[in-house]
């Protein structure tokens, strides 16, 4: 096999391996681009050396060409990106399994199919048409609306000489950017939520400071009232920033759990004690129904944080003279239940309740000092423990949040 081909094959294999192992999407994009260029160069060199058309490459009988085409095949089959090569008549002359999955898994092979038979998407068609005219296209956004929506970034390059008569073919690569796009949407939504949440208390603070400056300070009673509103709004911003930092740390994998045996009854007692004043102010009773001998396996500080959030919500959304009860159930997993007899949550909200900033009654939550992040933090902490948190609720009767934790491996040993 000529030295040039060996080098290119080596480069193909190396780039494929790198593209498969490198986690960064951007680096993978660059590697995939290089891989395509190398593969195309290999096809062209090989075609020139055996003086045959590229779509018949795989039928060669010469041992070195067989080796080339099987390596190429393995390389293309291993790519996550869909790859499609069309000839001048817009018929497919080569494709890889990822492209097959993307276009039409019901036909045995894409080979010889017209591009118009595979897709009615005008963006794809016009990108390949440009490729045949010798024009390189990149950044073409392609969406599919099958059982699940997928988004691709299509890049098309011409193949062969373009000496005034257009190219001999066009090669397109479909980069799957569904996940990247979803993450980008989440990030934007998060940023807009955070800005909105911060702006409300900040506007109130500025307004009351201005009122004080324009004379209200002379009246001790009003100035005291305005200062306390300013303090309330400032602590709301403080709480929000704390929760955002906490959630970011948990989601970013920067929180390490130290799971150990925890005496649940004692922990619940401590959390209830910290809420005694708040519960009394709202005439809510806190009941610790956990048997004294129960041991669960968890990171104590993080379990305390989860219980604090749930009991706080129980008190906040409870009714006058209501009760928030904490109990324990054993089973394949340890269950810690926080149950209130408040107004309950309408069924249509339950599915989204653990999303960041999701609230059933936005105005009420803000009024009572909620950030809308508490349940998202509980969910992530439960997941970090290898467990989960679930909710059941009945309108007019109350709500039960359950933390499910893996049972202590030492206990069953
Ligand atoms: P918040 O800071 O608003 O309490 P959470 O994430 O803790 O944020 O809760 C999200 C929303 O879920 C609340 O705004 C409220 O509408 C609802 N919720 C949470 N716990 C309860 C509960 N025990 N009873 C009724 N509604 C609740």
Boltz pocket constraint, residues with backbone or C-beta under 6 A from the ligand:
constraints:
  - pocket:
      binder: B
      contacts: [[A, 309], [A, 310], [A, 313], [A, 314], [A, 317], [A, 318], [A, 340], [A, 342], [A, 343], [A, 344], [A, 345], [A, 353], [A, 355], [A, 358], [A, 359], [A, 360], [A, 361], [A, 365], [A, 366], [A, 369], [A, 370], [A, 371], [A, 372], [A, 373], [A, 374], [A, 375], [A, 376], [A, 399]]
      max_distance: 6.0
